[in-house]
Amino acid sequence: MGKDITIGQYYPADSFIHRLDPRTKLAGMVVYVTTLFFLRDLRLFAVAFILLAAAVALSKVPLRYMLRGMRPLAWMLALSVLFTLFSVTGTTVLWQWHFLKITETGLTTAIYLGLRLCFMIPGTCLLTYTTTPTAITDGMEKMLGWMNKLGVPVHELAMVMSLALRFIPVLTEELHRIMKAQTARGIDFQEGSLPQRVRKLIPLVIPLFVSAIRRSDELAMAMDARCYHGGEGRTNLKPLQYRGRDRMLQAGMAVYMIGMLYLSVKL
């Protein structure tokens, strides 16, 4: 199970998407996710899918690698769709059994929700697959730099985000190591009913929590030993700079967002 979690991990490759400025990728992710919530037509979802497929192809990240990362989230996706399917009411009832019923409005809303989640998760994960945590931190700090005038600690917030992304693969590997140790002691996580398998995961929580606290303490000590005191006066080893491809893509993203929002209203 631990090896299936690829969310938040950087996939090294020499691709067009990898070479983009992190600010361009951050803006593209925000635009793509934002437009998904306004789509109400399957033809527009097809356009969003084509854009996502093109981005994945240009990133050179293997499709099986991305699908493997979505596998642990399959239960969350299924539960979200099922909850929406039975909770949204409407005038036209398609199926009913006792207090459970499916309406035309609920079915349509559940389908749209499922499509949004299926497109949103790989769309956001593509950012971490093609951008290092350090680059994401620098990009966020540059994009939100104007908020410093309002007293918002932009650098510290970006640093927290970067550390959270770094901890995902670290804790995933730690979870896998703990599971192997528990398996060597005779625990089989694949046998038994679903409640029994959930109870077998409880012994993993405390060691994983202790490991996270220990690593956090070691990281704090390392940052303190290097005289880290926030973003004031800090410089970048590799300053960010926009290139022609970044400006071209940003113009394309603006056209895409305006066009999708306009068609969402008209269709």
WOQUI-V985581 format. One record per backbone hydrogen bond with DSSP energy under -1.0 kcal/mol. NH is the residue of the N-H (numbers start at 1). CO is the residue of the C=O. Records with the same first field share a line. If there is no record, write none. Layout:
NH: CO  CO
This chain:
9: 6
11: 129
19: 15
20: 17
25: 21
26: 22
27: 23
28: 24
29: 25
30: 26
31: 27
32: 28
33: 29
34: 30
35: 31
36: 32
38: 35
45: 41
46: 42
47: 43
48: 44
49: 45
50: 46
51: 47
52: 48
53: 49
54: 50
55: 51
56: 52
57: 53
58: 54
59: 55
66: 62
67: 63
68: 64
69: 65
70: 66
73: 70
74: 71
77: 73
78: 74
79: 75
80: 76
81: 77
82: 78
83: 79
84: 80
85: 81
86: 82
87: 83
88: 84
94: 102
95: 102
97: 100
100: 97
102: 95
104: 92
107: 103
108: 104
109: 105
110: 106
111: 107
112: 108
113: 109
114: 110
115: 111
116: 112
117: 113
118: 114
119: 115
120: 116
121: 117
123: 119
124: 120
125: 121
126: 122
129: 125
130: 126
136: 132
137: 133
138: 134
139: 135
140: 136
141: 137
142: 138
143: 139
144: 140
147: 144
148: 145
150: 147
151: 148
152: 147
154: 152
157: 153
158: 154
159: 155
160: 156
161: 157
162: 158
163: 159
164: 160
165: 161
166: 162
167: 163
170: 166
171: 167
172: 168
173: 169
174: 170
175: 171
176: 172
177: 173
178: 174
179: 175
180: 176
181: 177
182: 178
183: 179
184: 180
186: 183
187: 182
197: 193
198: 194
199: 195
200: 196
204: 201
205: 202
208: 204
209: 205
210: 206
211: 207
212: 208
213: 209
214: 210
215: 211
216: 212
217: 213
218: 214
219: 215
220: 216
221: 217
222: 218
223: 219
224: 220
225: 221
226: 222
227: 224
228: 223
234: 231
247: 243
248: 244
249: 245
250: 246
251: 247
252: 248
253: 249
254: 250
255: 251
256: 252
257: 253
258: 254
259: 255
260: 256
261: 257
262: 258
263: 259
264: 260
265: 261
266: 262
267: 263
